[in-house]
Amino acid sequence: NFLFIGDSRYNGISSQLSSLGKNITVIGIDSSKSDEWATITKNGSGSAQGQSVTLPSSAKGVSVMIGVNSLSQVEETKQILENLHAKYPSATIYYNSIYHVAGNYNVSGITAINMNANIDLFNNTMSEYCKNKKWAEYINITDNLNDENGLLKNADSMGVHLTDEGKTTLVNNIKNNILGKLNGLSSNTDPDSQTVNSSNSQYTLLVASE
């Protein structure tokens, strides 16, 4: 079985992720942050934004896509990975890069340029962290998501989430970079020619929306 935990950016592609296999569970949690997931992963259960979560008892691999809501919580994000490793010692823990925001992003005076600079710093820190952990792997899932200026393309009116076209690109990136490795698929495999279907496999996805 395989576990995905993430924020609203996973929630937005939950139906596409569900289509990758027969036995997939999707759980959405609004506005969850790294400190909440750190507690949940430490205890195996808990709550985020008032919603109860119980992690599966076993997992062969775990994908984490958390951080855009809590860029100041890098240590808590590292702790999530440590806790997951402790709970699933034989699993590879994959940390997905946080993808950029679009040019129209502006929240509380923070522009897209400033936000993306903060995202890059966060990603660099997590990439270096994963390099020093044999059980962790940093996954860059941003292929074809940004324009020539490094701004998120195919974004919604907030500049944070993806349109349907962008979601398809993101799902294919995840499929090739994570699920492809688990199934012995090449990262160059045509994403539309492969399915992740196995009667012996169960994929569990826990996703949290912003």
SVG drawing of the C-alpha trace seen along z (x, -y; Angstrom):
<svg xmlns="http://www.w3.org/2000/svg" viewBox="-14 -45 38 54">
<polyline fill="none" stroke="black" stroke-width="0.4" points="0.0,0.0 1.1,-3.6 0.2,-6.7 0.0,-10.3 -0.5,-13.2 -0.8,-16.8 -2.5,-20.1 -5.1,-21.7 -3.0,-21.2 -3.4,-17.4 -7.1,-17.9 -7.5,-19.6 -6.3,-16.5 -7.9,-13.9 -10.2,-12.5 -7.3,-12.1 -5.2,-10.5 -8.0,-8.1 -8.1,-7.0 -4.5,-5.8 -5.5,-2.5 -8.4,-0.4 -7.9,-0.7 -7.4,-4.4 -8.7,-6.3 -8.8,-10.1 -9.3,-12.1 -9.5,-15.9 -8.7,-18.3 -9.2,-22.0 -6.5,-24.5 -4.1,-22.0 -0.5,-22.9 2.8,-21.2 2.5,-21.4 -0.8,-19.6 0.5,-16.9 3.6,-16.6 1.3,-15.7 -0.8,-13.3 2.2,-11.5 3.8,-11.2 0.7,-9.6 -0.7,-7.8 -3.9,-9.7 -5.2,-13.1 -7.0,-16.0 -6.3,-18.9 -8.6,-21.8 -11.1,-19.9 -11.2,-16.8 -10.1,-13.4 -7.4,-11.5 -6.1,-8.0 -3.1,-6.8 -3.0,-3.3 -1.1,-0.7 1.4,0.0 2.7,-1.6 5.3,-0.6 5.9,-4.2 4.7,-7.7 4.4,-10.9 4.3,-14.2 3.1,-17.4 2.8,-19.9 4.3,-23.3 2.7,-26.0 0.4,-26.9 3.2,-26.9 6.5,-28.1 7.7,-29.2 7.4,-25.6 10.3,-24.0 11.4,-22.1 7.8,-20.8 7.9,-19.6 11.1,-17.8 9.5,-16.3 6.6,-14.9 9.2,-13.0 11.0,-11.7 7.7,-10.6 6.6,-8.8 10.0,-7.0 9.6,-5.9 6.1,-4.6 6.9,-3.0 10.6,-2.1 10.8,-0.1 9.1,-2.7 10.7,-5.3 9.4,-8.8 9.0,-11.1 8.8,-14.8 7.3,-16.7 8.6,-20.1 6.2,-23.0 5.3,-24.5 5.3,-28.2 2.4,-30.7 1.2,-32.7 1.8,-36.3 -1.6,-37.4 -0.9,-36.1 -1.0,-38.8 -1.9,-37.9 -1.5,-40.4 0.9,-42.4 3.1,-39.4 3.6,-39.4 4.2,-36.4 7.9,-37.2 8.3,-37.3 6.2,-34.2 8.2,-32.2 11.5,-33.3 10.3,-31.9 9.1,-28.7 12.5,-28.3 14.2,-28.7 11.9,-26.1 12.4,-23.7 16.2,-24.0 16.1,-23.3 14.0,-20.2 16.1,-19.0 19.3,-19.2 17.5,-17.5 16.4,-14.5 19.9,-14.1 21.1,-13.3 18.5,-10.6 18.8,-7.2 15.1,-6.6 13.9,-10.0 13.8,-11.3 13.1,-14.8 10.8,-14.8 10.7,-17.8 7.2,-17.7 7.3,-21.2 8.1,-20.0 6.0,-22.1 4.1,-23.9 5.9,-27.3 6.2,-29.8 9.5,-31.3 9.5,-33.7 9.2,-31.0 5.6,-31.9 2.9,-29.2 0.9,-28.9 -2.6,-27.5 -3.4,-28.9 -6.8,-29.8 -7.9,-33.4 -6.0,-33.2 -2.7,-32.3 -2.3,-29.3 -4.2,-26.4 -4.1,-24.8 -6.7,-24.8 -7.7,-21.4 -4.8,-21.6 -2.3,-22.3 -3.8,-19.5 -3.2,-17.0 0.4,-18.0 0.8,-17.7 -0.8,-14.3 1.5,-13.1 4.5,-14.4 3.6,-12.6 2.7,-9.4 6.0,-9.3 8.3,-10.4 6.7,-8.4 4.3,-5.8 6.4,-5.0 9.4,-4.1 7.3,-1.9 6.0,0.0 9.4,0.3 8.3,-2.2 10.7,-4.5 10.3,-8.2 10.1,-8.6 7.1,-6.4 4.1,-7.9 1.8,-8.7 -1.3,-8.1 -0.2,-4.6 0.2,-3.3 -2.2,-2.5 -1.4,-1.7 -3.5,1.3 -2.6,4.3 -4.8,6.7 -2.0,6.9 -1.6,3.2 -3.6,0.6 -2.9,-3.1 -4.1,-5.3 -4.1,-9.1 -4.6,-11.6 -5.0,-15.1 -5.6,-18.4 -7.1,-21.4 -5.9,-24.9"/>
</svg>
